[in-house]
Amino acid sequence: MEDTSTGSEPEPRPDRAPDASDGDEASPGIETAGDEGGPTVGGDAADDLDELRRRVEEEYDFDDFGPSDMARMSADEWDAAFDPDSWITGDRLLERAEAELKSRIARREVFGVLERVRADGEERILVYSDEGYAIVRPTGEVAGQGTVLRDIEPIVALAAMESYDVPEPPEDWSLPHPDTVPEGSGEFGNLMVQVIAAVQVLAGAALLAAALLTDLDTIVAPAMGIVFLLVGLFLFVMVANARLSDRFRSEEYRERLRALREAKERPDFVPVEGGVVDEAELDE
């Protein structure tokens, strides 16, 4: 039988695209069209992503997104909720993050001093307190340490979302003066508990008096009287403890405010000198 081969491979025709029979496999995750033009690859992955996004939107409240929500988010949920292609970056991100942080500081949800600093010729946001610091880059990256870092990360993530409306901060957004911090809070609630406690004590005393002054052949009245007295005393002790706790927390808060306001320099652990970030120390 004669050998009809020419000894060379036939040149590919430009008008013919390679198919699966040529040995080439379709790239995974990319949708390709069949003979009828319908998607044959990647459709299930897209449906799964849409389903994950719907579940994340139902499970998390992004208007009140905090560190606890960020901590329990899985990597897949994070990627589904925050599409990198739709993030706000640059100077606009810094402006939105600064406005959101000022609003949170005014509402006392964030305890810290906010400043604008520079590094590598670009502006950054610095937030620091006596327990940590955070530096926000225009790319949305946040570096730092302590409780401040954990508070700032979810706030910057929200500011980077186009769908999130950043509130307008008040004019006087900075931390309050220590002398303006009240001794405690919830005084109306404490007063109501005291009224209930007084009623309990009076009811208990009345039942005990009735049991002593009358010849009642039962132990129900004195037993109930003792119960009412104990409940009333317990409520009074609870109110006293709550007031002491509020006073202690208020005094602690005032001391932290004085330390930040009266400090002539930033804390030693903040890697900023003269408004410029020390990148070498920050990377460590």
Secondary structure, DSSP 8 states (H G I E B T S, - for coil): ------SS-----TT----GGGT----TT---B-TTS-B-SSHHHHHHHHHHHHHHHHH--GGG--HHHHHH--HHHHHHHS-GGGB--HHHHHHHHHHHHHHHHHTTSS-SEEEEEEETTEEEEEEEETTEEEEE-TTS-EEEEHHHHHHHHHHHHHHTBTT-------SS-S---GGGS-S-S-HHHHHHHHHHHHHHHHHHHHHHHHHHHS----SHHHHHHHHHHHHHHHHHHHHHHHHHHHHHHHHHHHHHHHHHHH-SS--TTS-EETTEE-HHHHH-
